[in-house]
Amino acid sequence: MGVDVKICGLSTPEAVKAAAAGGARYIGFVFFPPSPRFVKPAVAAELGGYANGDIVRVGLTVDADDAALADIVAHARIDRLQLHGRESPERVAEVRRRFGLPVIKALPIAGPDDVAAARTYEEVADMLLFDARPPAGADRPGGNALSFDWRLLAAATWRRPWMLAGGLTAANLAEAVRQSGAGAVDVSSGVEDQPGVKNVLKIQEFLQAAGRC
């Protein structure tokens, strides 16, 4: 595959099976109740069983407290935590240390200042994820089908691996990778019929497009 892919917001066995069969490197489960993609930790554990052992299972949280994180780590059978809220670098380091799992830190990008601000997370996260900054009043920090200027990332070099997210589809993936230089991408809304409803054919098409990048 040309770029590694994370299919996020999975909630059905059919979607998990499609991601696994198509060669996804990561699958993501959302543990943020306001999201239409929300699943409980026990459900995520069951869904993760439909994927092969090589896939990395990621649990997405938003400003979760220690009790919520402990419940996820104990019952969801995930391999990594994705912190998609306003967690400070200190909080990211604390979560990584306390729960013993690699951490992906999602960072909102709208302009050059956001790219510069992301540098403060390089030493505390295992991977960075660059997503479009949500619009004012949005009730969730990601999965909003919005993209940003991918060229903002083109000239940057990072000490950690990173992933591109935000408004990606099978149709625009090649251009997004070309402009940003991404080696890994994350998709959720771009493989859905409506928020929270994954389309197996769109998952297959996205993974095929990734293989051509």
C-alpha positions in Angstrom: 0.0 0.0 0.0 1.3 3.4 -0.9 0.2 5.1 2.4 -0.9 3.6 5.7 -4.6 4.1 6.4 -6.6 4.4 9.5 -10.4 3.9 9.1 -11.9 5.6 12.1 -15.3 5.7 13.7 -16.1 2.0 13.1 -19.2 0.6 14.7 -20.3 -2.5 12.7 -18.7 -5.9 12.0 -19.1 -5.3 8.3 -17.1 -2.1 8.3 -14.4 -3.6 10.4 -14.1 -6.6 8.1 -14.0 -4.3 5.0 -11.2 -2.2 6.6 -9.2 -5.3 7.5 -9.7 -7.0 4.1 -8.7 -3.9 2.2 -5.4 -3.5 4.0 -6.0 -0.8 6.6 -3.1 -0.4 9.0 -5.2 1.1 11.8 -8.9 0.9 12.8 -10.4 3.5 15.2 -13.2 3.4 17.7 -14.7 6.6 19.1 -15.3 6.8 22.9 -16.8 10.3 22.8 -20.5 10.2 23.6 -21.6 13.3 21.6 -20.2 11.7 18.4 -22.6 9.7 16.1 -19.8 7.2 15.9 -19.7 6.5 19.7 -19.3 2.9 20.9 -18.9 1.6 24.3 -15.5 -0.1 25.2 -17.0 -3.6 25.4 -18.5 -3.1 21.9 -15.2 -2.0 20.6 -13.5 -5.1 22.0 -16.0 -7.3 20.2 -15.7 -5.3 16.9 -11.9 -5.5 17.1 -12.1 -9.2 17.1 -13.3 -9.1 13.4 -9.9 -7.7 12.4 -6.6 -9.6 12.0 -3.9 -9.4 14.6 -1.7 -7.1 12.6 -4.1 -4.2 12.6 -3.5 -1.5 15.2 -6.7 -0.8 17.2 -7.0 2.8 18.3 -9.3 4.3 20.9 -10.3 7.9 20.3 -11.1 10.1 23.3 -11.7 13.8 23.8 -10.5 15.4 27.1 -11.3 12.1 28.9 -10.5 11.9 32.6 -8.5 9.1 34.2 -11.6 7.1 35.1 -12.9 7.0 31.6 -9.5 6.2 30.2 -9.0 3.4 32.7 -12.4 1.9 31.6 -11.4 2.1 28.0 -8.0 0.5 28.5 -9.4 -2.2 30.7 -12.3 -3.2 28.4 -11.8 -2.1 24.8 -8.8 -4.2 23.9 -7.0 -1.3 22.1 -3.4 -0.9 21.2 -3.2 2.9 21.2 -5.0 5.9 22.6 -5.9 8.9 20.4 -6.3 12.1 22.3 -8.5 14.4 20.1 -9.3 17.2 22.6 -7.5 20.1 24.1 -5.1 18.0 26.0 -1.9 19.8 26.9 1.6 18.4 26.3 1.8 17.7 30.0 -1.5 15.7 29.9 -0.4 13.7 26.9 2.8 12.7 28.7 0.8 11.8 31.8 -1.7 9.6 29.9 1.1 7.9 28.1 2.9 7.2 31.4 -0.1 6.2 33.4 -1.8 3.9 31.0 1.2 2.4 29.3 -0.1 2.7 25.7 1.4 4.6 22.8 -0.5 7.9 22.2 -1.6 9.6 19.0 -2.2 13.4 19.6 -4.7 15.0 17.2 -4.0 18.6 16.5 -6.3 21.1 14.7 -4.8 22.9 11.7 -6.0 26.1 10.0 -2.9 28.1 9.4 0.9 28.3 9.9 0.5 29.2 13.6 -1.2 25.9 14.3 1.6 23.9 12.6 4.1 25.8 14.8 2.1 25.0 17.9 2.1 21.3 17.1 5.8 21.3 17.8 5.1 21.3 21.5 3.8 17.7 21.3 6.7 16.1 19.4 8.4 15.0 22.6 5.4 13.6 24.4 3.3 11.8 21.7 4.2 8.7 19.8 2.4 10.0 16.7 0.8 13.3 15.6 -2.4 13.5 13.7 -3.2 16.8 11.8 -6.9 17.4 11.3 -8.9 20.4 10.1 -9.8 22.9 12.9 -13.5 22.5 13.6 -15.9 25.4 12.9 -17.1 27.6 15.7 -19.8 25.9 17.6 -19.0 22.4 16.4 -19.9 19.7 19.0 -17.0 17.4 18.1 -13.4 18.1 17.3 -13.1 15.8 14.2 -15.1 13.9 11.7 -16.6 17.1 10.3 -15.8 16.4 6.6 -13.6 19.5 6.6 -10.1 19.8 5.1 -7.3 22.4 5.5 -4.6 23.6 3.2 -2.5 20.5 2.9 0.5 22.6 1.7 1.0 23.8 5.2 2.6 20.5 6.0 4.7 20.1 2.9 7.8 21.9 4.1 7.7 20.7 7.7 9.8 17.8 9.1 8.8 16.1 12.3 10.6 13.9 14.8 7.6 11.7 15.2 5.5 9.9 12.5 2.4 11.7 11.6 -1.0 11.2 9.9 -3.2 13.4 7.8 -6.9 13.7 8.5 -9.8 16.0 7.6 -12.2 15.8 4.6 -10.3 13.0 2.9 -12.1 10.9 0.3 -11.1 8.4 -2.4 -11.4 11.2 -4.9 -9.1 13.7 -3.3 -6.7 11.4 -1.5 -3.9 11.3 -4.1 -3.8 15.1 -4.2 -3.8 15.4 -0.5 -0.9 13.0 -0.2 1.0 14.8 -3.0 0.5 18.3 -1.5 1.2 17.3 2.2 3.8 14.6 1.8 1.8 12.4 4.2 2.8 8.8 4.7 -0.3 7.9 6.6 -3.9 9.1 6.5 -7.0 8.9 8.6 -10.6 8.8 7.2 -14.0 8.7 8.8 -16.7 10.9 7.2 -15.2 10.3 3.8 -16.3 6.7 3.8 -19.8 7.3 5.2 -23.3 7.7 3.8 -24.1 9.9 6.7 -22.4 10.7 10.1 -21.8 7.4 11.8 -23.0 5.2 8.9 -20.0 3.6 7.2 -20.3 2.4 3.5 -18.4 -0.7 2.8 -17.9 0.2 -0.8 -16.5 3.6 0.1 -14.1 1.9 2.5 -12.9 -0.4 -0.2 -12.5 2.5 -2.7 -10.6 4.6 -0.2 -8.2 1.7 0.5 -7.7 1.0 -3.2 -6.9 4.7 -3.8 -4.4 4.6 -0.9 -2.7 1.7 -2.6 -2.1 3.8 -5.7 -0.6 6.8 -3.8 
